[in-house]
Amino acid sequence: MQQRDHDVPAYIETLARTAAVAAALRAEIPASEQGRSLTEAAESAMRTAGLYRITTPLGRGGYESGPRTLTASVTALAHAYPSAGWVAAVYLMHTWIAGMFPEQGQAEIFADGPDVRIAGGLAPQGVAVPVEGGWRVNGRWQFGSGVTHADWYVAGASLTTSTRERPRQVHVFVPRREITIEDTWYTMGLRGTGSHDVSLKDVFVPAHRAMSSGALFRGEGEFARRQRTNFYLLPVTSSLALILAAVMHGMARRALELFTEQMKPSTLRYTGDSRAEKVEVQMRLAEADAEIDAAGLIVRDVVERFEALMTKGENAGVALRARTKWQAAYATQLCRRAAERLFAGAGARATMDSSELQRVYRDINQGAHHATIDPDGAAQIHGRVCLGMPPGSYLI
C-alpha cells in the first residue's frame, strides 16, 4: 500500500463524482457549442468535483489513480457531453506528463494546487534554440483543446541542431501568460473544445521545465520513477491513444442510446409501420452494439496490460507500444463505424441541427481524425513490428 498524506477517492467514488456532473455538463451544451469552448460552468463542474486530480501525483495533492479510473472517467464524461470528455482527457493526459518532469518544474506547475489545467500541442510544431539556462522557443501549434481555460501549455519543439548531448526534440511547459491564443476553432465537430491554435514568440523556458521528447514518450524519464506509484512509467503516445479511444467509446455509447430511443416510438410517414419492427433497423442496432462493445473490450485489454506493467515497475517495449497504439486506433474505428451505421439508418430528422444524434455523430467523426489514433499509421507500425521490422519514422 502506498503511503498517502491525503484522502484519495476509490474507483467507485470517482465514477460517482463523474456521474454527478453529467447534468451540469448537459445543461451547458448549447452555450458551449455556440461559444466554441466549454462554458465556465461546464469546466468548473469537472474541476470542483476533483476530476482533474486523477492524474496529478500523490505528492502534489492528487490521486495518481491509474489507467482504469482514468479511462472510465473520461468515457463517462464523453457520454454526457463529448466536448467535455475530450477536454478533460487532454487536461488529464498533460497533467500526467507533468508528473514526469523535474521536481522544480513540477513545483511550479502545481504551485496553485492539484487541479491544474494544462492544454498542449505534443507534436513538434515549434523550434527550440538552446540558450544559457534553458531554451528559446518559437512556433505555432494546432489543436490546443481546452486552451481557453488552461493554466499551462505543454509544447513539443525540434532543435535546430542535434548532438549526442542534445536531443532532437524537447517538450516544454509554458505558463498561460506567455502564450498567444489564435482564434481558429471553426469545425465540423467537438465544437465545445475550444481547440484553438497557440503561438509562442521568443519565449524563454528554463531547463527544469523542459525534457527530452524521446525519454518522455517512452516513460523513461528520471523523475517518473520518483513518484509513489509506477503510473508515470507508462508510454506517452500509447497512453494518449488509449485515453482518446476511451473518449470515443463514451461518445459511441451515447449514439447507440439515442438511436434506440428514437427508433422505439418511430413510424414510417407513408405507411405508419413501426420502424422498430423493421429488420434493417434491428440489424443496424445489433451490429453497432457489437462494435461498441468490442471497442470497450479493447480499451479494457490495454488498461490491463498497462496495469500489469505498473505492477512490475517496467517500461513498455517497442512491441507493446506498437500493439497498444494500434488497439486504440482500431477501437476508435469501431466506434466511428458504429456511429456511421446508426446515423445512416436514423432518418431525415437526425440531420437537423436540433438532433443530439447529429451532434454526437459529428463529434465522433471529428475525434477520429486525431493523429494519435490515425488507423493507417498505427496499423503500419504494428504490422512492421510484428514482421520483425523497426516501427519506422512514427513516434510510439
N, C-alpha and C positions, 0 to 999 in steps of 0.2 A: 504493500500500500504506500502510495506517495504521500509524503508529509505536506499538508496544506495548512496555510495560515488564514484561510477564509473559507466560507461556505461555498461549495460548488454544487449546483443542482445536478441531480441524477438525470439519466437519459429520459425517463418518463416525464419528469418535471420540466425539462427543457422543451419537449414536444408539447406539453400542456401550455407553456408560455407562448409557443409559436402559434398554437391554435387560438389562443386568446386574442391575438392581434389581427386575426383574419378579418373580422367585421370592420375594424378600423381601416384596414387596407382597402377593402372593397368600397367603403364609403368615399374614399379619396380617388377612385379610379377616374371619373370624368375630369376632375381638375388636373390630375397628374398627366393624363393623356393630352389635354389641351395645352398645358404648360410645358410639355415635353420634358418633364422632370418630376420625380416624386415630390408631392407637397410636403411642407414642413410637418404636417400632422402625420402623414404616412411614414416618413423617415423617423420621426420622433417615436412613433408607436413601437417600432422594432428596437430602437436604441434603448428606450426606457424599460423595455422588457428584458434587457440584458443579453439580447441575442448576439450582439457584436462581440461579446466576450468568449464565445465558443472557441475561437482560435487564438485568443490572447493568452500569452504564457501565464502559468500559475504565479510565477514570481513577480508579474506585473499586475496582479489582481484579477486575472482572467480565469477561464475554466479549463483550457487546454484539453478539450473534451475528446478529440479524436475524430476519425473519419465517419464513424457510424452516426454519431449525433449530428455532425456537420451536414452530411448528405440528407439525413431525414428531415432536418430543419429547413434547408433550402427547398426541398421538394414540397413541403407543406406550404411554405411562403409563396412559391410559384403557383401552386394550386389556387391560392387565394387571389393573387394578382401577379402575373408573370413578371412585370417590370420590377416589382418589389423583390421577388425572389432572385432575380438577376442581379440587382444592385447589392442585396445582402450577400450573395455568393461572391461577388467581386470584392467587397469590403473584407469579408472573412478570409478570402484567399490571400489578400495583400497583408492583412494583419498577421496571418500565419507566416508569411515570408519575413515580416519584420522580426519575428522571433528567431530568425537565423542570423541576424546581423550582429555586429559587435556590440558589446554591453553599453558603451557610451552612446551609440546610435539608438539602441532600444530605450535608454533612459530619456532621450529627447523625444522620441516618437510617442512614448507612453507617459510623458510628463504630466498631462492633464487627466490621466486615468485610463482605465482599460477599455473604454467604449470608443476608441479612436476609429475614425472613418478614413480609409485610405483608398483613393482611386489610383489608376495607373495605366501605363502602356508598357507591357513587358517586352514587346518586340523592339529590337534595337533601331528605332527610327530617328535617333539623335546621334550626336558626336560628342565624345568626352576627350578633353585635352588635359594631360597630367600637368599640374602646377604644384608649387610648394604647399604641402599640407592637404592636398586633395585633387579636385578636378574642376575644370570649367566645362559646363555642359550647354550645348545649343541643340535645338531641333524642334520638330513638331510631331506630336503623337496623336494618332486617331483613336477613337472609341474609348474615351475616358469615362466609362459608366459610373454614375454617381458623383461625378466631379463637382457638381453644383453644391453639394453638402459636405464635401471632403475636407478633412483637416490636413492631410498629407497626400503627396503624389509620388508613386514609385515609377521610375522610367528606366528602360533599357537603352544603352548607348554603345556605339562602336568606337574603338580607339583609332586615331589617325595613324599611329604606329604601334606595332606589337612586338614585344621581345619576350625572352624567357621570363624576365622579371615582371612583365606587364601582360595582363590577359588581353584577349582580342575584344572582349566586351565586358562592360560593367553594368550593374544596376545600382541606382542611386535613389535615395529618399529626399524629397524636397518639400518644405512646408508650403501650405496653401498660398501664403502671401507672395511667394516667389514665382508662381505660375501665372500664365495668361490663358483664360478660357476663351476659345473661339466658338462662336455660336453656329454650329454646323449640323445639329441633330434633327434632320428632316428625313424621316424614313418610313418604310412600309410597316414595320412592327417594333415592338419594345419601345414605344414612343415615350413611355414614362421613365426611362432610364437616364435621360439627360447625358447621353454618351458623346459629349462634345469633344472636339479636338483640343489639345493643350499644347502651348508653346513655352519653351524655356529659352531665354535670351541671355547668354553670358552669365549663367548662374553658377556661383561657386558652391561646390559640395565638399564638405570636409571628408577626410578619408574614413572616419568612423561611420559615415552614412553611405558608404559605397562598398560593393562586394563583387568579386569576380563572378560573372554570369555562369561559367561552367560549374564551379563548385556549388553555387546556389542552386542551380537547376537539378543537379544530381543529389542534393541533400547532403553534401559532404563538407559543408562549412564548419569551421572550428566551433562556432558558438551554438550550432544546432544541438550539439551533444551536451551543452551545459544546462539545458532546460531539464525540468524534473521528469518528463516522460520522453519517449523516443518519437513523439509526433512530428518533430521538426526534421527528422531524418528522411522523411518520405520525399520522393522526387517531385519537383515543382510542376513540370509540364504535364505529366500523367495525372497528378492530383487536380490540376486546374481542369483538365478534360473530364475527370470523374465528377467534379462539382457541377460543371455545366451540364453533363448528362443527367445528373440528379434534378437540376432545374427543369430540363426538358421533360423529364418524366412527370414532374408535377403539372406542367402545362398540359401534357397529353392526357393525363388522368381527368383534368377538368374538361377537355374537349369531349372525351367519351361520355362524361356525365351530362354535358349539355346536349349532345346528340340524342342520348337516351331519353332525357326529359322532353325534348322536342318531338320525338317520334311517337311516344306513348299516346298522346291525345290527337295526333295529327291525322287529317283525312285528305284524300286527293280531291282537288277542287271540281274536276269534271265528273267524277263517278261517286264521290262520297265514301269510297272504300277506305278502310283503315290502313294507314301506311305501316303501322307496326305489324300488320298481317302479311306484308309483302316479304317474300323470301329474300329478295335482294337487300332489303333493309336489315333483316336478321343476319345475313351473311356478312354484310359490311361491319355490323356491330361486333359480331363474333371474331372476325379476323383482326379488327382493330384492338379488341380487348386482349387477344393473344399476343399481339405485337407489343402492346404497352406492358403487359405482364412480363414478357421476355426482357424488355428494356430494364424493368425494375430488378429482375433476377441478375442481369449482367452487372448493374450498379452494385448490388449486394455482393456479388462474387469478387469484384475489385476491392470493395471495402474489406472483405475477409482476408484477401491477400495482403492488403496494406496493414491490417491489424496484426497479422502473423509476423510481418516484418518488424513492427513495433515491439512485439513480444521478444523477438530475438535481438533487437537493437542493431539490425543490419540495414545497409543501404540496398536499394534495388539495383540489380544488374541491368545490362542493356536489354536482354531478352524480356524481362518482366516489364521494364518501362515501355518497350515497344508493344507488348501484348496489352497492357492496361490502357494505353492510349488508343489502340485500335478498338478495344472493347467499348470504351466510352464513345468513340465516334460512331460505332455501329449501333449502340443503344440509341444514340441521337437520331440516326436514320430510321430506326424502327418507330420512334415517336413521330418523326416527320411524316413517314408513310401512313401511319395510322390517322394522323390529322388530315392528310390529303384525302384518304378514303372516306372519312366521315364527312368532311366538308363537301365533297363531290356528291354525296347522297343526301345532303340536308335540305335541298330545295332552294328556291329563289329567295326565300325570306332570310336565309343565312348570309346572303350577300349584302344585306343592309348594314349601314354603319351602326344601327342600334343593336345589332346582333352581337352578343358576347362571344358566340362561337366564331364569328368572323374575326373578331379581335384576337382571340386565342390562336386561331389558325395563322393569322399574320405574325403573331409573336413567335410561334414555333418556327415558322419559316425564316424569320429574321435571325433567331438564335442559332439555327442550324448552319448559318453562314460563318460562324466564328472560326477563325483559322485554327485554333487549338483542337477543334473537333471536325476538321476537314476530313471527310471519309477517304478521298483519293490519296492524300498524303499519308494518313495513318495506315491505310491498307498497304501502301508501298513499303513503309517502314517495317511493318510486321512481317510481310511476305519476304522481304530481303533477309531479315534476321532469321526467320525460320529456315531459309535456304542456305544459312551459313555465311551470309554476306554482311558487311557493315551496314548500318542504317542509312548511310548516305549523308546528305547535307542537312537533313532535318534535325532540329534540336529536340531531344527527348529526355 
